[in-house]
């Protein structure tokens, strides 16, 4: 048996439970299925009503899992005794978590090989709920993905593998997200192969941090107030906020007393002729807001009560 065949054999004998909910997690589940992994169950969020008609909506992971004929579990509570008993009966060697909720210890500590999480940053930087957004908002030039073993504190477990990803000057969080889910899926398969072979060395995050505890950047959940644009800041800061919140939840300001979301922008570095927060326009081709050291040109926006549109379309119908 060749080395590749031997690795695949060991990989395919592992009993794996996959946990995830959104589209980001589908790429990882798909990569595991294509690698021949034995997925004994998929755990995802319960179905929820959404939209105007309040139709019951299934998670992206559930839809994919059903298409592939995988067993799907949707517990309301992860500590529910019946769910815990079901988990035990699956005799999983390993659990994989990608974009799922917090797990109680009784769940993450159950498999013999533990639980592996895929995180959207180079840990220990950007621990938290929104690592992709905050890396862009803070103007980072690169970020990455990390696989690590779950422990008590969020995103603090021992690192298995990581891979860096450059961030373009105008790249949005949404574009980075789509790139990251593919690279992350590949890294996850590589991680499981390493665990199956027993040749992955875990690295404690404390050894990476060293004396740089004060330099750690965090990625907390984003709230509405985080999305409000402060035009008294620099052009770079405002531009990074806009692309870091695009396409969701969207950076916003008010223009003529109406809410205006901004999804794409361009920078103009020159001393503004109006006060920060005021705008200038030729009413045909451009609309720009003054910042501390220049202007932010609005390129893609969503006026209150309307759909997303390019700035030329907005100006064409603006009175």
Order of alpha helices (4+ residues) and beta strands (2+ residues): alpha-beta-alpha-beta-beta-beta-alpha-beta-alpha-beta-alpha-beta-alpha-beta-beta-alpha-alpha-alpha-beta-beta-beta-beta-beta-beta-alpha
